[in-house]
């Protein structure tokens, strides 16, 4: 490449690069920020499927309880709903007979 061809080259500004984490914040960080803003920091939250599997109930049961106001659901976004594990366990313990 000679001096004239170098002079004819234009400098192109590249767009500012952003990290993937900055462009697409993870659910975990969103869940943590929601928990802190609602005063729920330090509590364990899970999706319906793992809680239901651990307790031997249907996931729909958790959503019915939430619809009835028996437990709270924490909607992180349109697809992620978390439940407080301690709250679900307390509901089941209070419903036991004997």
C-alpha positions in Angstrom: 0.0 0.0 0.0 1.5 3.3 -1.1 1.1 6.8 0.6 -1.7 7.9 -1.8 -3.8 4.9 -1.2 -3.4 5.3 2.6 -4.4 8.9 2.4 -7.6 7.9 0.5 -8.7 5.5 3.3 -11.3 6.9 5.6 -11.4 6.3 9.3 -14.5 4.4 10.3 -15.7 4.7 13.8 -16.7 1.3 15.2 -19.8 1.2 17.3 -19.2 1.0 21.0 -19.1 -2.5 22.2 -21.2 -3.6 25.1 -21.0 -6.8 26.9 -23.6 -9.5 26.6 -24.4 -9.1 30.2 -25.1 -5.4 29.8 -27.4 -6.0 26.8 -29.2 -9.0 28.2 -29.3 -8.9 32.0 -29.8 -12.4 33.4 -32.8 -13.5 35.3 -30.7 -14.0 38.4 -29.6 -10.4 38.6 -33.2 -9.3 37.9 -34.5 -11.6 40.6 -32.0 -10.3 43.1 -32.8 -6.7 42.4 -36.5 -7.4 42.7 -35.9 -9.2 46.0 -33.9 -6.3 47.4 -36.4 -3.7 46.3 -39.2 -5.6 47.9 -37.3 -6.2 51.2 -37.1 -9.9 50.5 -33.3 -10.2 50.4 -31.9 -13.3 52.1 -34.9 -15.5 51.3 -34.8 -18.5 48.9 -36.9 -18.3 45.8 -37.5 -21.0 43.2 -39.6 -21.6 40.1 -42.8 -23.7 40.5 -41.4 -26.9 38.9 -38.6 -27.6 41.4 -40.8 -26.7 44.4 -43.6 -28.9 43.2 -41.2 -31.8 42.5 -39.7 -31.5 46.0 -43.1 -31.4 47.7 -44.8 -34.0 45.5 -47.5 -31.6 44.2 -48.5 -30.3 40.8 -47.1 -27.0 39.6 -50.7 -25.9 38.9 -51.4 -26.3 42.6 -48.8 -23.6 43.4 -50.4 -21.2 40.9 -53.9 -21.9 42.3 -52.7 -21.1 45.8 -51.2 -17.9 44.5 -54.4 -17.0 42.7 -56.3 -17.6 45.9 -54.0 -15.3 47.8 -52.6 -18.1 50.0 -49.0 -17.6 48.9 -47.3 -14.7 47.0 -46.0 -15.0 43.5 -43.1 -12.8 42.5 -43.2 -12.1 38.7 -39.7 -11.3 37.5 -40.8 -10.9 33.9 -43.6 -12.3 31.6 -42.1 -15.8 31.7 -40.4 -16.1 35.1 -42.5 -16.5 38.3 -40.8 -17.3 41.6 -42.2 -18.5 44.8 -40.8 -18.1 48.3 -39.8 -21.6 49.4 -40.3 -20.9 53.2 -43.8 -19.5 52.5 -44.8 -22.6 50.6 -43.5 -24.9 53.3 -45.3 -22.8 56.0 -48.6 -23.1 54.1 -48.2 -26.9 53.8 -47.2 -27.2 57.5 -50.2 -25.1 58.6 -52.6 -27.3 56.6 -51.4 -30.6 58.1 -53.8 -32.4 60.4 -52.4 -34.1 63.5 
